[in-house]
């Protein structure tokens, strides 16, 4: 039995993400979108109709095919990687 979905739900609840996911027409940024938990959050947000910006150090690992998904390369520990 795997506990990853439960862990993702716990983390999303702990971070206050469920309130954002419950609202309509949101754009959600998910850091670590190519990871296990980040991927679960990305999929859940897309299923609920939200636009998702998925941030990953390795955007080639982002295999999501969805009109509302935008992959972005970035590293949460490197502020310069997020300058436009």
Secondary structure, DSSP 8 states (H G I E B T S, - for coil): ---HHHHHHHHHHHTTHHHHHHSSS-EEEEETTTSHHHHHHHHHHHHTT-EEEEEES-GGG-----TTEEEEE--TT-GGGG--
